[in-house]
């Protein structure tokens, strides 16, 4: 089965899957929000997206390096998904024991902070799993980084 995630979704794929695994596809799609929304459409209610994506120090590997803020901002806050798992892990095998989690910006009001010990200058992989809500929620919410939303609130700026 071949589906262009940045194109129009085949109707046969809507609400078809219990689990979708993104093992390094989406960061290569320029229209990333469209790809993510198509994944949302393909998942059944209660379905799970499992993702492994380059996060840091992968220069020229892809269009994007996916960050924890993307998972919390888009999947949790805008789409209403539950974050089941989120960790950062060094790519290099000799650092495999170094795995870190992050704070949740939707709880702290600040960009995610690393909780754990990661080696400096090592390429990092973001591992995450999110679950689609059982009830239909409005999708298409705008997504902004947490620090800016908090600043705009405090400055009474118009968004």
N, C-alpha and C positions, 0 to 999 in steps of 0.2 A: 504494500500500500504506500503510495506516495501522495503527500499533501503539502503544498506550499503554505507554510504557516503564516506568511505575510499576505497571502491572497484570500480570495473568497473561500470559505469553508464549505466543503461538500456536505449537503444536508444529511447524508447517511452517517456522518461522524458526530452529529450533535447528540450530546448526552449519552455517548456510547461506552465510555471507558470508566472503570473503577479506579484505575491507576494509570498515570502517564509518567514516564521517566524521561527527563531531559538530562542526558549525560554529556552535554556540551554542544547542543544544537543552537539554542536561542541566542547566544552571544554572537553568532555568525549571521544573524538575520537583522538587517538594517532597521526594518520596521518592527522593532522589539515590542512596543505596546500592542500592536496588532497581533503578533505571534502569541503573546500572553493572553490576550482576550480570546483568541481562537482555542487555546488550550482550555481556558475557562469554559467555553462552549462545548468542548468535547468531553469534559468530565461530567459524570453523573453527579447528582446531588449526593454529598457525602464522600465523593471521590477524592483521591489524593494525588498531588503532584510531588514527585521526588526529583530534586535538582542537584546537579553537581556542576559548578561553573567556575571558571577562573575568576579570582577576586582581586588579586594584587600581584604586581611584578610580572605580568604576562604581556609585555609590550609587543604590539603588532600581531598578537595571536588571533585577535578577532576585532569586531567593531566595539564590543563592550566588555568591561570587567564588572560582573554583577556584584553588588555589595549587600550587606545585611539590611541597609536602609531600603533597598529595593524590595526585599522580601517583606519587611514590616510595613513599608509605605504603600506598596501596590497590593500585595496579596492580602495582608491582614487589614489594613485600614481602609483602602479603597474598595476591595472586593469582598471583605467580610470573612475571609478564610481564617482558620485556626492554624497558627504556627505550631507544628508538632515537634519540629527539630530544627536547630540551626547551629552549625559549628563551622569554624575555620580550621583548616588543616594544611600544613606545609606539603608541597609536592614532593620534595626530596625525601627519599626513604630513610636516611639517617636521622631525620627529624620527625618520623612518623608518630612518636609518642607525644609530641607537642600538639595538642588539640585544644582550641579555645572556644568559648561561647561569647556572646555579646549581651549587652543590656538591650532592652526593648524600648525604642524611642517613643512608642505610643504610650508607654507607662512613665518614662522619665522626662519627656519633653525635650530631650537632647539627642543628638546623633548617637548611634550605637557606640558603646565603649567596649573594648576587648576585655574579656574576663579570662585570664589565663596567660600562659607564657608561650609566645611564638618567637621563633628565630628571626633575626633581622635579615632583610633582603632576600628571603626565600619566597618563591612563588607560592601563593596560597590558593587553595580550593575552597569554595563555599559549598557546604553540604546543607541541604534543607529539605524539609517535607512540610507541605501545607495541605489542609483539608478544606474542601469546598463546603459551604454551609448547606444544610438540608433544605432550608427554606430559601426561596428565590429572594435575592436582594437586588437593589438597584445597582447596576454596574456603570462604569464610565465616569466615576468620580475623579476629580483632578487629584494629582499626586504631587506633593511638594516635600522637600526635605524638612525634617522636623525643626532644625535650628531657625530656618527662615519663617516658618509658620509661627513659632513662639515669638520671634522678633516682631513680626507684623502685628501680632496680638498686642504686644507691649507698646508699639509705636503708633497704634491705631491706624496703620497703613491700610489702604484699600487694595485688595487682591483682585 
